[in-house]
C-alpha cells in the first residue's frame, strides 16, 4: 500500500497532435518507468490506427514512482484521455478518476475547441489545472501567445503557465515537480465500503475484460466477490494490479489508488465505463455519480461490397465490439446493398475508425451509407418511435410529429474565418450564440444546431473553409420538433434505399438537385437510358438522365489479338464485380461513398 | 472455286461462317515501314529496310522448319507494310508456302499495301506471282485526317492504287478506313465514305480509332490531347453501316463489309476458330490445341532463327472451357452469330443475358446466338467471360431438364 498523501492522480487534456503522448513518454522516462529498451515511441497509444492518426482512442493508465526534490517517493498515476470530440463521455470518466489535469497546448497552434471543452469539463469536475505550453522547441512556436489564450480560458496569470518541450525534455522536471506540488492527494478511506470507478476497459484475448479502476473509497482486494452496480453483474476479482506500464499484480488497491481489475468476464458490455465496482458482501450505499449508458449519436449502414463477405463482416464487428462497448450493431437489409448491419456510433470519427479497422484489419471491402441520426417520430394516436435509418422513416404525406436531436457546438477559429464559419452554421439551421475573443488570434463561437446537419460533411467543410484552423466540440442539446421530409433517389424509376435521406423541407430541393447531379456523374452509361430522380413521396423534385451507352466494342479482333483482347475483357469484367445491381442498373460500389462526400 | 451455276453465299452466311472454322491458313508478318504511324502498336520497324534480305531468308527458314500441314484456304501477308518488301521476296515466300503446305483451289492470297507505294508495276508483278487480293490502307480521304494519322499518301493515291490493282487483275480489293479521329468531322467522314465506295471496293473495313497503350497517340492523349469520342464513333459506324448496305456491301462482322463472294477468308477462318500458322516476328499461331507467338523484337527474332532456334514463345493450351469461351467471343463478332453450345445457353439464361436480351443486344434465331447491336459486342463478351464452368454446367442441366 501507499500513503495517500504521496499519491497524485492526474491526466493530460490536449488536442489531437499537441503532444500528449510524447509528453507522457517523457514523464515515464523521467520516472524510470520504462527502460529505454522497452521504449517504443508513444507508449500510451497502443493501436496501430491510433499511432498512425496520432490520436488516442482508448484511455489507459500508468503508474510512475517519482522521487521529488522534497526527498519523498511519490506515486504519480497518469491517466490518459481520448482527445476527440466523439469520446467526451470517456473523457469525463477519466477526469473523474483524477485530482489534477495538465492542460496541454501546442505553442504553434494555440488553444483548440476540444482543449476548451475538456478544460471546462476538468474545471467542473473540480480538478486542479496546470496549464502547459508544449513544443517550445519549434521555430514557429509562439508560447507567449498560447499562454495568453490559456490564461484567458482559465482566468489565471500567463506567468503561471509552464513551457515545455516534450520532444527535447526541456521543462519536464519542473512540470513533474509542479504536479507533486499542486495536485491534491486523493481523499477517501480504505475502511469504507468499496466504490471504484471504471474509467476504461479493454478486451484481452487470454484474460478477458480488463478494466481500469480508480478506487474512490474502501479497498479492492484480489479474490473478493465484486458487484458491478449498473449492470448488476457479480464476479470474483481474479486479479488486481497496477501498471508500470507492464501489469504487476498486487494484493489490493486502496482508496486513492489507480490500477486494473480482471474478473474473467468475456463480454465487455457487462463491464461498462463509468460503472461503479463495489463489494458484493458489503456494497456501497449508492453508485458513484456520472454514469450514463453508452448512447450512439450517429448511425450508418455497413454492407460488404461482395455479398459473400457478410459472415466475415459479422465476425469482424463482433470482435470489434469486444473492445468497444459504445459500438452498437443490428442487422439490416437493403434492397440495393443486400445484407449488412446498421452501426450506431458515438460520432463521426468513431464511425470512421470502425470502418477503417474493418477494411484494414479484416480486409473487408465495404459500402457505408450516409450517416444519419436517430429521429423521434410520433404518428397520431401512437407512441413515439425512434427511427435510425431513413428507410424506416414514414412516407411523406402522413400526419406526424418529427423530432430531431440537437447539439450545442463550440467552435474555435481565427477571427479571419469567423464569417465563413457563421455562414456554414446558418446555412445549416444553426442558431448562433455568444462570441468570445480569446486574444486577437482566436474567437470562441457557440452555436445550437441539429446534429443531422453536422453528421453530413459538416466537419470537412468547416476545415476546408477555414484552411484547417477551426476546431469543433459538441454536446447533446436534447430533441426539438422539426419540419423534416424523406427525400428518395430513384434510378430507372425504383427508389434506392441506400440513398434516401431525411432532410429539412427547406433544404430538400437543394439536396435532391445535388444528389441527382452527383449520381449522374457517378453512374456509368448502361444499355438503356437511366433516369435519376429525387422525389418526396410521389412528387419528383429533380431529374437527370444517364444516356444509354452507344459503343462498347473492340475495333479489331484477329488471330494475333485473341489472347490479349481476352485479357483486356477479363480485366474489365473484374471491374464489373465491384458493381452493385440496383434493379436493372449497375451502380459502382464507389458511387455509394462518393455520392455522399464533400464538395465545394 | 465458285462457278456461275452455284449460288454465291452471302458474306454473312451461317454455313460459310461455320465451315470457315475448319479452314487452315497462314499469316506472314512483314514489319518494315517507312515510319511508324502514331496509333500503331503492331510489331513494326522503321528504317530497317536493310534487313529485308536477312528477314526474307529467316522467313523461308521458319516456313521450311514447320511440320507438315495444309493445304491452305488463305494466306495473308500483313505488317508493317508488306508492299515495302521487294516483290521478288514476296513471290519467293509465297512459293515456299505453296510447296510446303499446298494451296486449296481458289485459295485467297492477300497482302496489305500502302497506296503510295502500290504502283501499277508492283501490282502486276505480285498478281503474276499469285496474289489475288490486296488490302489498301486508305484510312481516310480527308487530308487533315491523313496527316493526323501520320499517313503520307493523298486521296488521289488511293484512287490510283485501286485502279492499279484492278488493272493487274486482283480478284478482291479491300479498303481500310479509320473512323472517329480527332480532326474528323461528320462531313469529312461522309465524304470519306462516299469516295471510298465510289472506288467500288469488293470489301470495306471501317475501324474505330483505338488508343493503344504505348503508342504516340496514347502519350498525347495522356498529355491532354483529345481522345476519340465513342459516341461520335458510334455515329460514324452507323453511317458506314447504312452506306455499305446501299452499295451492296454486306457487313458480316463488326468492322467488315464485303460484296457477295468477297468476304476475307483469312478473317472468316480466325473468327470461326480455324487454325493458322504465323511466320515472322510477333506473329501468332494456333495449331491443334496450342497457341503461341513469335519473338516480337525484329533483331532478336532474326538472331533466334539464325541460330536455328524456333522463334515460338508463350505456348498456351487452348482447350475445354477456354476454347469454348473463345469460340463464342470470336463468333459473336460475326453477323452470322454462333452456335450457342452450353456456354451460349448459360449466357442466355444468366441475369446478364436477360438484360442483354431486354436491351435488344442479343437475339436467338435459327438456333444461333447473334449480337443484334454490334456496337455493344463487348458487353456480351464480358458477360460470357463472367460465366464460370460450373454455371455453364448448371444451365446445361437446366436445359436438359426442361426439354
Interface residues (C-beta under 8 A of the other chain):
Chain A: X527 X528 X549 X550 X551 X552 X553 X554 X555 X556 X557 X558 X559 X560 X562 X563 X565 X566 X569 X570 X572 X573 X576 X581 X584
Chain B: X27 X207 X208 X209 X210 X230 X231 X233 X234 X235 X237 X254 X255 X267 X270 X271 X276 X278 X282 X283 X284 X286 X291 X293 X316 X325 X326 X329 X330 X333 X351 X355 X356 X358 X359 X361 X374 X375 X376 X377 X378 X379 X381 X382 X385 X386
